[in-house]
């Protein structure tokens, strides 16, 4: 009898547990059934026979005291309407839900705001749409983390949401939220707030100053206007402030420079003006300073490198003036200094080049003097932009030490001497155009990595060396406006990736059919070919008609003879053509509207040419060569320059880009 009583007592004790397990299992299986393709996912979410088994061992489910405490199913490619999770709030001990990085759709489940015990809710990286509930978020009085980022949520930010005092992290970034930021902010425990990349308007509320524990504030890429609030001076623990990509105006408050914990500040792409406060850098915590694309004036902050942590400076596209402060030699950990398109003067400090430097861009300023020999110390340098300045002298031998150099842009300066051979063997992009370099091309080792090379507008002499053919991945090659002579190497036709070839304004000679071999037809990627203003003779090779991607062809101002090949009429993308000032003869081909596609100026000064678009009839040898009416003339030079610029921009963005 005692055994029976004991057994009954144990059964009664286990009954609540059994009922609890049964109910929680039913709720979880109900959630699974709401998912698309539920038969093949969460395979261990199932009953054992006819009984309801405990879900505590199921994938993504964690329990405490035999009750479900958390559901973490991030990145499992789950699909379905998000409304299917409404019943999860019936789990009595549930504190944490993570369904991030899945493919849930539909609106935000209203019943989730009844999960009063929730401490963690992450629904980021899904397809949630519609508006958030206007009220009810204050019910989540225990919530520590709310992450709804990277969805398609619309409408305004609920005021109730900004009054959850327990929140430590709130991330609503990368949605389609609009309207103003609620000013009734009482999230006194908040450490991180991100509203970035939405469509928020209006001013930044000064009430942000109440968030005394805030460490990171992300408001970039919205449509916010007005001034940066002075109340930010109260955020003594703030480490990261990102306000880039808005319409903020006024100056950068000096109070920001006095924040003792600030490590990263990003205010680029706004309408800020005035001088950068000189106090920036007085606190050793500063690591990143990004203020590009504004209207900032005055000198560079002399104290910016006072600390030993600064690694990133972005100041391009402002109106900064003066010289680079000598104190910047203290930037021993500086990796990126980006200040093109300003009005900086003076010389480049020799102490600027340290082993930690990865990228330096000072293009489009007013710098003079030589490139310091100490550049050889910057052994990690990958990007060097010094174009569009007034720099002079010879390039230092220390460039040979830059074994990681990817991009060397020194065009439009006054450099002289020879081009160091090491520049042909390492970079991906090489631009030394518009200088006074002389001598022959000193190519010792061709780099298979070089895709862009512009040596135009220099004083280079000699012939085109066969080493050029070693640049097997070359996309753009420009040697225009030099004093090169001789023939084009036959092997140049093997550069199958070449898109733009500009050899214009040189003294290249020989019969064109001999100088450019039939292998030219292999240049299937070629879009622009400019051989104008040389001394070529003979006929235009018919193989050019095989270049089906060709958009621009200029063979003007040579000594070419014979007829225009009919194969050129097969070039369907050809938008710019110039064969003027040669000795061409015969009828201009008319197939595929070739003779009406280009203006008469493209054929003029060829005494033997006849037919449209020229008024000279092929049967009238006495008629004067005149221009027939035609639409706008396309500038070949403008086309080539535009194509080159576009290609440079695309590659530059790939090789070097801003952090948001």
ZAMARGU-4260 file (C-alpha; in steps of 0.2 Angstrom, whole numbers, plus 5000, padded with zeros to 4 digits):
<rodrens>
0) 5000/5000/5000 | 5014/5012/5004 | 5022/5009/4987 | 5006/5013/4978 | 5004/5029/4988
5) 5022/5034/4984 | 5020/5030/4966 | 5004/5041/4966 | 5013/5055/4974 | 5027/5055/4961
10) 5014/5055/4947 | 5005/5070/4954 | 5021/5079/4955 | 5025/5075/4937 | 5008/5080/4931
15) 5011/5099/4929 | 5028/5096/4921 | 5019/5084/4908 | 5006/5096/4904 | 5018/5110/4903
20) 5029/5100/4891 | 5014/5095/4881 | 5008/5113/4879 | 5025/5120/4874 | 5028/5107/4862
25) 5011/5110/4853 | 5015/5129/4852 | 5032/5125/4844 | 5025/5113/4832 | 5012/5126/4828
30) 5025/5138/4823 | 5034/5125/4813 | 5018/5121/4803 | 5016/5140/4798 | 5033/5139/4789
35) 5034/5136/4770 | 5041/5118/4766 | 5039/5113/4785 | 5040/5095/4781 | 5059/5096/4776
40) 5065/5109/4789 | 5068/5108/4808 | 5068/5089/4806 | 5070/5085/4824 | 5055/5096/4829
45) 5043/5082/4831 | 5034/5071/4843 | 5041/5054/4849 | 5027/5042/4844 | 5010/5046/4852
50) 5017/5056/4866 | 5023/5074/4867 | 5041/5074/4870 | 5051/5088/4878 | 5057/5101/4865
55) 5072/5106/4875 | 5084/5096/4864 | 5077/5102/4848 | 5088/5112/4836 | 5088/5131/4841
60) 5078/5128/4857 | 5086/5131/4874 | 5077/5128/4891 | 5079/5132/4909 | 5070/5121/4922
65) 5062/5111/4908 | 5054/5127/4901 | 5058/5134/4884 | 5069/5150/4888 | 5075/5154/4870
70) 5072/5151/4852 | 5087/5155/4841 | 5085/5150/4822 | 5096/5162/4814 | 5102/5159/4796
75) 5092/5144/4793 | 5083/5150/4777 | 5066/5149/4785 | 5052/5155/4775 | 5034/5160/4778
80) 5023/5174/4785 | 5030/5181/4801 | 5013/5181/4809 | 5016/5162/4812 | 5026/5167/4828
85) 5012/5176/4837 | 5008/5161/4848 | 5026/5160/4854 | 5021/5173/4867 | 5011/5159/4875
90) 5028/5151/4881 | 5028/5156/4899 | 5047/5157/4901 | 5052/5163/4884 | 5065/5177/4885
95) 5074/5177/4869 | 5069/5175/4850 | 5082/5176/4836 | 5075/5173/4819 | 5087/5184/4810
100) 5094/5181/4792 | 5079/5171/4786 | 5066/5175/4773 | 5051/5179/4783 | 5038/5191/4776
105) 5023/5200/4781 | 5020/5213/4794 | 5027/5215/4811 | 5017/5202/4822 | 5006/5213/4834
110) 5006/5200/4847 | 5024/5200/4850 | 5022/5216/4860 | 5013/5205/4872 | 5028/5195/4876
115) 5031/5204/4892 | 5045/5193/4898 | 5056/5195/4882 | 5074/5202/4885 | 5080/5199/4867
120) 5071/5200/4850 | 5081/5199/4834 | 5071/5199/4817 | 5085/5207/4806 | 5089/5202/4789
125) 5071/5197/4784 | 5057/5204/4773 | 5046/5212/4786 | 5035/5225/4778 | 5022/5237/4783
130) 5021/5249/4798 | 5026/5245/4816 | 5012/5245/4829 | 5009/5263/4835 | 5008/5258/4853
135) 5011/5244/4865 | 5030/5243/4864 | 5031/5249/4882 | 5024/5233/4888 | 5041/5225/4884
140) 5047/5232/4900 | 5061/5219/4901 | 5068/5220/4884 | 5087/5223/4882 | 5090/5221/4863
145) 5078/5225/4849 | 5085/5222/4831 | 5073/5225/4817 | 5087/5230/4804 | 5088/5226/4786
150) 5070/5224/4782 | 5057/5234/4773 | 5048/5242/4787 | 5039/5258/4783 | 5030/5272/4792
155) 5036/5282/4807 | 5046/5276/4823 | 5033/5272/4836 | 5034/5284/4851 | 5032/5270/4863
160) 5047/5262/4857 | 5058/5276/4862 | 5052/5274/4880 | 5058/5257/4884 | 5069/5261/4898
165) 5078/5244/4899 | 5084/5244/4881 | 5102/5243/4878 | 5102/5241/4859 | 5090/5247/4847
170) 5093/5244/4828 | 5081/5250/4815 | 5093/5253/4802 | 5091/5249/4783 | 5073/5250/4782
175) 5061/5263/4774 | 5056/5272/4790 | 5051/5290/4787 | 5045/5305/4797 | 5054/5313/4811
180) 5064/5305/4826 | 5053/5305/4841 | 5059/5317/4854 | 5052/5309/4870 | 5067/5298/4872
185) 5069/5290/4889 | 5080/5275/4885 | 5091/5279/4899 | 5101/5263/4898 | 5104/5263/4879
190) 5121/5259/4874 | 5119/5258/4855 | 5106/5266/4843 | 5105/5264/4825 | 5092/5272/4813
195) 5104/5273/4798 | 5099/5271/4780 | 5081/5276/4782 | 5071/5291/4775 | 5070/5301/4792
200) 5068/5319/4790 | 5068/5334/4802 | 5081/5339/4815 | 5091/5328/4827 | 5082/5329/4844
205) 5092/5338/4857 | 5085/5325/4869 | 5098/5313/4863 | 5108/5321/4877 | 5098/5312/4890
210) 5106/5295/4884 | 5121/5297/4896 | 5126/5279/4894 | 5126/5279/4875 | 5141/5273/4866
215) 5136/5272/4848 | 5124/5283/4838 | 5121/5279/4820 | 5110/5291/4810 | 5119/5291/4793
220) 5111/5290/4776 | 5094/5299/4780 | 5087/5316/4776 | 5090/5324/4792 | 5093/5343/4792
225) 5098/5357/4804 | 5113/5358/4815 | 5122/5345/4825 | 5115/5347/4843 | 5126/5355/4856
230) 5117/5342/4868 | 5129/5329/4861 | 5142/5337/4873 | 5133/5327/4887 | 5137/5310/4879
235) 5153/5308/4889 | 5153/5289/4885 | 5150/5291/4867 | 5163/5281/4856 | 5155/5281/4839
240) 5145/5295/4830 | 5140/5292/4812 | 5130/5306/4804 | 5136/5305/4786 | 5125/5307/4771
245) 5112/5319/4778 | 5108/5338/4775 | 5116/5344/4791 | 5122/5362/4791 | 5131/5374/4802
250) 5148/5369/4809 | 5156/5355/4818 | 5153/5359/4837 | 5169/5361/4846 | 5160/5351/4860
255) 5162/5335/4850 | 5180/5337/4850 | 5180/5337/4869 | 5171/5321/4871 | 5184/5310/4881
260) 5178/5293/4874 | 5175/5297/4856 | 5184/5285/4844 | 5176/5287/4828 | 5166/5302/4820
265) 5159/5302/4803 | 5150/5318/4796 | 5155/5316/4778 | 5142/5321/4764 | 5133/5334/4773
270) 5132/5353/4771 | 5144/5358/4785 | 5155/5373/4784 | 5167/5383/4795 | 5183/5377/4801
275) 5187/5360/4809 | 5189/5363/4828 | 5208/5362/4832 | 5203/5353/4848 | 5201/5337/4838
280) 5215/5325/4842 | 5218/5332/4860 | 5210/5316/4866 | 5220/5300/4862 | 5205/5290/4859
285) 5202/5296/4842 | 5204/5283/4828 | 5193/5288/4813 | 5189/5306/4807 | 5178/5307/4792
290) 5172/5324/4786 | 5173/5323/4767 | 5161/5331/4755 | 5156/5346/4765 | 5161/5365/4764
295) 5174/5365/4777 | 5187/5378/4777 | 5203/5384/4786 | 5218/5373/4790 | 5220/5355/4795
300) 5218/5352/4814 | 5236/5353/4820 | 5232/5341/4835 | 5223/5328/4825 | 5238/5316/4826
305) 5242/5320/4844 | 5236/5304/4850 | 5244/5287/4845 | 5228/5279/4839 | 5222/5288/4823
310) 5221/5277/4808 | 5209/5284/4796 | 5206/5302/4790 | 5194/5307/4776 | 5193/5325/4771
315) 5191/5325/4752 | 5180/5337/4743 | 5181/5352/4755 | 5189/5369/4754 | 5203/5366/4767
320) 5219/5376/4765 | 5236/5379/4772 | 5250/5366/4773 | 5250/5348/4781 | 5255/5351/4799
325) 5273/5344/4804 | 5264/5337/4819 | 5257/5323/4808 | 5273/5314/4809 | 5266/5308/4825
330) 5253/5298/4816 | 5263/5282/4818 | 5247/5271/4816 | 5239/5281/4802 | 5233/5269/4788
335) 5222/5280/4777 | 5224/5299/4774 | 5212/5305/4761 | 5211/5323/4757 | 5210/5326/4738
340) 5200/5340/4730 | 5205/5354/4743 | 5217/5369/4742 | 5231/5362/4752 | 5248/5370/4749
345) 5266/5367/4753 | 5276/5351/4752 | 5272/5333/4757 | 5281/5330/4774 | 5295/5317/4773
350) 5289/5310/4790 | 5272/5306/4783 | 5277/5290/4776 | 5277/5276/4789 | 5276/5257/4788
355) 5258/5257/4793 | 5252/5269/4779 | 5240/5259/4767 | 5232/5273/4757 | 5237/5291/4754
360) 5227/5302/4742 | 5232/5321/4740 | 5226/5323/4722 | 5219/5340/4716 | 5227/5351/4728
365) 5241/5364/4726 | 5256/5355/4733 | 5273/5358/4726 | 5291/5351/4729 | 5296/5334/4726
370) 5290/5317/4731 | 5300/5313/4747 | 5313/5299/4746 | 5306/5293/4763 | 5291/5286/4753
375) 5302/5270/4753 | 5298/5268/4771 | 5279/5266/4768 | 5282/5247/4764 | 5263/5243/4766
380) 5257/5257/4754 | 5244/5251/4742 | 5236/5267/4735 | 5246/5283/4732 | 5236/5297/4724
385) 5246/5313/4721 | 5238/5319/4704 | 5233/5336/4699 | 5246/5346/4709 | 5262/5355/4705
390) 5274/5342/4711 | 5291/5341/4702 | 5308/5333/4701 | 5311/5314/4698 | 5302/5300/4706
395) 5312/5293/4720 | 5321/5276/4719 | 5311/5271/4735 | 5296/5267/4725 | 5304/5251/4722
400) 5301/5246/4740 | 5282/5247/4738 | 5279/5229/4735 | 5261/5230/4739 | 5257/5245/4728
405) 5241/5243/4718 | 5237/5261/4712 | 5249/5274/4708 | 5241/5290/4702 | 5253/5305/4698
410) 5245/5312/4683 | 5245/5331/4679 | 5261/5337/4689 | 5278/5342/4683 | 5288/5327/4686
415) 5303/5324/4675 | 5316/5311/4672 | 5312/5293/4667 | 5298/5282/4673 | 5305/5270/4686
420) 5304/5252/4679 | 5297/5246/4696 | 5281/5255/4692 | 5278/5243/4677 | 5279/5227/4688
425) 5268/5230/4703 | 5253/5241/4702 | 5235/5237/4695 | 5233/5255/4690 | 5247/5267/4684
430) 5243/5285/4679 | 5258/5297/4676 | 5250/5306/4662 | 5252/5325/4659 | 5270/5326/4666
435) 5287/5329/4658 | 5294/5311/4659 | 5307/5308/4645 | 5317/5293/4638 | 5312/5276/4632
440) 5299/5265/4640 | 5310/5256/4653 | 5299/5240/4654 | 5310/5226/4661 | 5296/5215/4669
445) 5278/5216/4663 | 5265/5214/4677 | 5250/5202/4673 | 5241/5212/4686 | 5242/5229/4677
450) 5225/5233/4670 | 5226/5252/4667 | 5241/5262/4661 | 5241/5280/4655 | 5257/5287/4650
455) 5250/5300/4639 | 5255/5319/4637 | 5274/5316/4641 | 5290/5317/4632 | 5293/5299/4629
460) 5303/5293/4614 | 5309/5277/4606 | 5298/5263/4599 | 5284/5253/4606 | 5293/5238/4615
465) 5287/5220/4613 | 5287/5220/4633 | 5270/5229/4631 | 5263/5212/4626 | 5266/5205/4643
470) 5252/5215/4651 | 5240/5201/4647 | 5226/5208/4658 | 5227/5226/4652 | 5211/5235/4649
475) 5216/5253/4646 | 5233/5258/4637 | 5236/5276/4633 | 5252/5282/4626 | 5245/5297/4617
480) 5254/5314/4615 | 5272/5308/4616 | 5286/5306/4603 | 5286/5288/4600 | 5290/5281/4583
485) 5292/5264/4574 | 5280/5251/4572 | 5266/5243/4583 | 5272/5226/4589 | 5262/5212/4581
490) 5260/5204/4598 | 5249/5218/4604 | 5235/5209/4596 | 5236/5196/4610 | 5230/5207/4623
495) 5212/5200/4623 | 5206/5210/4638 | 5211/5227/4630 | 5196/5239/4630 | 5204/5256/4626
500) 5220/5258/4615 | 5225/5276/4612 | 5242/5279/4602 | 5237/5295/4595 | 5248/5311/4592
505) 5265/5301/4590 | 5276/5298/4576 | 5271/5280/4573 | 5274/5275/4555 | 5273/5260/4543
510) 5259/5253/4533 | 5244/5251/4544 | 5241/5233/4538 | 5258/5229/4543 | 5259/5238/4559
515) 5242/5231/4566 | 5242/5213/4561 | 5227/5202/4557 | 5228/5197/4575 | 5219/5213/4579
520) 5203/5203/4577 | 5207/5194/4593 | 5204/5210/4603 | 5186/5206/4606 | 5184/5217/4621
525) 5191/5233/4612 | 5179/5248/4613 | 5190/5262/4608 | 5204/5263/4596 | 5213/5280/4592
530) 5228/5280/4580 | 5226/5298/4574 | 5240/5310/4571 | 5253/5298/4567 | 5262/5293/4550
535) 5253/5277/4545 | 5251/5273/4527 | 5243/5259/4517 | 5225/5254/4519 | 5213/5253/4534
540) 5214/5234/4538 | 5198/5225/4536 | 5201/5215/4552 | 5195/5230/4562 | 5178/5225/4556
545) 5179/5210/4568 | 5179/5221/4583 | 5161/5219/4587 | 5162/5229/4603 | 5170/5244/4595
550) 5162/5260/4599 | 5175/5273/4594 | 5188/5272/4580 | 5199/5287/4575 | 5212/5285/4561
555) 5212/5303/4556 | 5227/5314/4551 | 5238/5300/4544 | 5243/5295/4526 | 5231/5281/4524
560) 5226/5276/4507 | 5213/5265/4498 | 5195/5263/4502 | 5186/5262/4518 | 5183/5243/4521
565) 5165/5238/4520 | 5168/5227/4535 | 5167/5242/4546 | 5148/5243/4542 | 5146/5228/4553
570) 5151/5237/4569 | 5134/5239/4576 | 5140/5249/4592 | 5151/5261/4582 | 5146/5278/4588
575) 5161/5288/4584 | 5172/5287/4568 | 5185/5299/4561 | 5195/5295/4545 | 5198/5313/4540
580) 5214/5321/4534 | 5221/5305/4525 | 5222/5300/4506 | 5207/5288/4506 | 5198/5286/4490
585) 5182/5278/4483 | 5164/5278/4489 | 5160/5279/4507 | 5151/5262/4512 | 5132/5264/4513
590) 5128/5247/4521 | 5119/5248/4538 | 5117/5267/4536 | 5136/5269/4539 | 5137/5284/4527
595) 5123/5293/4537 | 5128/5288/4554 | 5143/5301/4555 | 5145/5319/4550 | 5154/5324/4534
600) 5168/5331/4545 | 5173/5313/4549 | 5178/5311/4531 | 5184/5328/4525 | 5201/5331/4518
605) 5201/5315/4508 | 5202/5321/4490 | 5196/5304/4483 | 5181/5300/4494 | 5164/5303/4487
610) 5146/5299/4492 | 5135/5303/4507 | 5138/5312/4519 | 5149/5322/4507 | 5140/5332/4494
615) 5153/5326/4482 | 5145/5314/4470 | 5155/5299/4465 | 5151/5303/4447 | 5156/5321/4449
620) 5175/5323/4450 | 5174/5342/4449 | 5162/5345/4463 | 5169/5353/4479 | 5169/5342/4495
625) 5156/5350/4506 | 5147/5345/4522 | 5129/5340/4521 | 5117/5344/4535 | 5119/5332/4549
630) 5115/5330/4567 | 5127/5334/4581 | 5145/5329/4578 | 5152/5317/4591 | 5169/5322/4598
635) 5180/5307/4597 | 5192/5315/4610 | 5178/5318/4622 | 5172/5301/4620 | 5189/5293/4624
640) 5192/5304/4639 | 5175/5300/4646 | 5177/5282/4643 | 5194/5282/4652 | 5187/5293/4666
645) 5173/5281/4669 | 5184/5266/4669 | 5196/5274/4682 | 5181/5279/4693 | 5174/5261/4693
650) 5191/5253/4697 | 5195/5266/4710 | 5179/5262/4719 | 5183/5244/4719 | 5200/5246/4725
655) 5197/5259/4738 | 5180/5264/4746 | 5174/5273/4761 | 5167/5264/4777 | 5149/5271/4781
</rodrens>
